[in-house]
């Protein structure tokens, strides 16, 4: 499937950029950012691909450099 130049690609790109900004920009996800930086000290960028909220913990699928 080709997504280049489509509305779907644009929406997906915007979601990924928003997830990066929420991790590194405005401090919305400080706990997740701290965990990632402790585990991966050379982390420069990360994107949340999927998030599953649970009662006791949240599960994240994160793509990082």
Secondary structure, 3 states (H helix, E strand, C coil): CCCCCCHHHHHHHHHHHHHHHHHHCCCCCHHHHHHHHHHCCCCCCEEEEEEEECCCCEEEEEEEC
